[in-house]
Amino acid sequence: MRNSWNNPQTKALFVAILRLKTPLEARKFLRDLLTEDELIEFGKRWQAARMLNAGAPYTAIENHIGLSSRTIARISWWLEKGMGGYRLMLARLRHHTAYPRLSR
């Protein structure tokens, strides 16, 4: 039987993420937690969600980011029918066109 993703370990992770106060703290924590490839993949998925939200076609996203059409379709499904996480963050960041700089 597959373990549920909603378990005490992931709940503790969510609490830890909520304690991060700056982009630099997030960068440090997530780099320790994830591999470079995982970080790159998550960044690509977030960019794809933003591009889909802006109306970009799959082919433009594939060409610009390098994700497969299957991954883009999955992101599109979660954007439209998921738990609302993408929509929540897109709405919160709508007025922020520039992202804070990450200092070393």
Contacts in CASP RR format, 6 or more apart in sequence:
PFRMAT RR
TARGET T0000
AUTHOR 0000-0000-0000
METHOD contacts of the structure
MODEL  1
MRNSWNNPQTKALFVAILRLKTPLEARKFLRDLLTEDELIEFGKRWQAAR
MLNAGAPYTAIENHIGLSSRTIARISWWLEKGMGGYRLMLARLRHHTAYP
RLSR
16 29 0 8 1.000
17 26 0 8 1.000
17 29 0 8 1.000
20 26 0 8 1.000
20 29 0 8 1.000
22 100 0 8 1.000
23 99 0 8 1.000
23 100 0 8 1.000
23 101 0 8 1.000
23 102 0 8 1.000
24 102 0 8 1.000
24 103 0 8 1.000
27 102 0 8 1.000
30 39 0 8 1.000
31 39 0 8 1.000
34 42 0 8 1.000
44 65 0 8 1.000
44 66 0 8 1.000
44 67 0 8 1.000
45 67 0 8 1.000
45 71 0 8 1.000
45 75 0 8 1.000
47 65 0 8 1.000
48 61 0 8 1.000
48 65 0 8 1.000
48 67 0 8 1.000
48 71 0 8 1.000
48 72 0 8 1.000
48 75 0 8 1.000
49 75 0 8 1.000
49 78 0 8 1.000
49 79 0 8 1.000
49 86 0 8 1.000
49 90 0 8 1.000
50 90 0 8 1.000
51 60 0 8 1.000
51 61 0 8 1.000
51 64 0 8 1.000
51 65 0 8 1.000
52 61 0 8 1.000
52 72 0 8 1.000
52 75 0 8 1.000
52 76 0 8 1.000
52 79 0 8 1.000
53 79 0 8 1.000
53 86 0 8 1.000
53 90 0 8 1.000
56 64 0 8 1.000
58 69 0 8 1.000
58 72 0 8 1.000
58 73 0 8 1.000
58 76 0 8 1.000
61 67 0 8 1.000
61 72 0 8 1.000
62 68 0 8 1.000
62 69 0 8 1.000
62 72 0 8 1.000
67 75 0 8 1.000
75 86 0 8 1.000
78 86 0 8 1.000
79 86 0 8 1.000
79 87 0 8 1.000
END
